[in-house]
Amino acid sequence: MDNLKNIKLFNDLNKVSLKYTSLPNLVKENDIRDNNKLQQLILNYRNNIGDIKNRATLISKQARDLSKDSNAKQIFNTIIDLNNFAMDKYNDILNNKENNESLPVQAVINTTVEELVLISNSIKYKEFLKDKFSYFYIYEKIVMNAFLNFLVLKNMDIDKNKIESLSQAILSQIQCLSLLSM
């Protein structure tokens, strides 16, 4: 754990998490209802984390299988393309001014996107080359949490474009990490 605390990405991720830990008092009825629903859905999906990991593993395997006949330059270009595509989708979400979601739902969306942006930037600047094991450990944990959050958010009343963008971005990020680990 001490090794992770020395990594800038780890500290940046902690700051994002802390930013959303203390939400203002939930006074609106829909905020309270959505908060309870989110908590229940998160608990349900965490109880099935093995299934979620299996889905992510399948996506990773498909990405590696598709690129097994590619050379290093092609794989590198694909990684860049996937990472850029994911960043575009994150920007779509952040720039979507349709904020019909409750405060708890907004917090889950924003935390998820901000953490994934940090990972994308870390990949873009090749920070993982400093300590591949630690960085990939962080990447995997954040992407799995984002995948879980996506499945939870899919069950909430959210703008269809936001959930589509989040889905595409997370799938691209899983594929990107899979290719990076080759």
Buried (B, 14 or more C-beta within 10 A) or exposed (E): EEEBEEBEBBEBBEEBEEEBEEEEEBEEEBBBEBBEBBEEBBEEBEEEEEEBBEBBEEBBEEBBEEBEEBEEEEBEEBBEEBBBBBBEBBBBBBEEEEEEBBBBBBBBBBBBBBBBBBBBBBBEEEBBEEBEEBBBBBBBEBBBBBBBBBBBBEBBEBBEEBBEBBBBBBBBBBBBBBBBEE
